[in-house]
Amino acid sequence: MREPVYKRYAKLLKLVALANGEPDGLRDAIMPVGDTIVNYGPKEKFAPLISQTLRKLAAKPVPKMGEVQVAVPLPDLSPVGIFVDFNSTMRETKDFNRDVFLPALKGGDVRRIKVCPICDKLFVALRLDQPACSRKCGNAHRARKFRRKYESNRRRYRKLGIRAKELIKLNASLRLTEKPRKPGRKQKRGKEHG
């Protein structure tokens, strides 16, 4: 049985929450790693850089078969080096990219990282055809799309004149009467009785 999408992308969902500036995004993103925020640095530094990288990934088109893939550079979140403790023991510094960021992205589908057209927040699409981050934004997006289509028709009718809509309907009905039609079932019955 396949793993549900929200479980497979749990780490990425937490990173997106951090990138959007949601309250406990960083703590939740780091919890699977089992580390504290102090080991990586201030969270104010992480959110904009992660947001910028995820937005680049969302904007990048998926390469087709045979196309050259272009790499998206990772943000320089924490320098990797040697940390010397107060008791003179050496240990490696924690690397946010290696410990948190890359594991969250590994094996994921880049088409699921999207930017909401209404509120401009990053989101992970649980369905590939999901247009917006929430139901509210999805409804607003559909309404705007419909209104754009309605407005273009309205402008065309205004440009043609007040009676343009009536003339277009009349023209369409004249076209229908000009075409030779095969007698339908109702017409056959009418001829038999009349």
PELINFEN-V192669 format. One line per field, one symbol per residue. phi: phi as a letter, one per 40 degrees, with the letter a starting at -180 (. if undefined). burial: I if it has 16 or more other ideal C-beta (glycine too) atoms within 10 Angstrom, else O. Layout:
phi->???
burial->???
This chain:
phi->.cccccccbcccdcccccccgcdbccdcccdccgbbcdcbhcccccdcccdcccccccccccccdgcccbcbcccccaccabbbcccgcbacccbccccbcccccdgccccccbbcccbgccabccbccccacacccccccccccccccccccccccccchcccccccccccccccccccbccccccccccccb
burial->OOOOIOOOIOIIIIIIIIIIOOOOIIOIIIOOIOOOOOOIOOIOOIIOIIIOIIIOOIOOOOOOOOOOOOOOOOIOIIOOOOOOOOOOOOOOOIIIIOIIIOOIIOOOOOOIIIIIOIOOIIIIIOOOOOOIIOOOIIOIIOOOOOOOOOOOOOOOOOOOOOOOOOOOOOOOOOOOOOOOOOOOOOOOOOOOOO
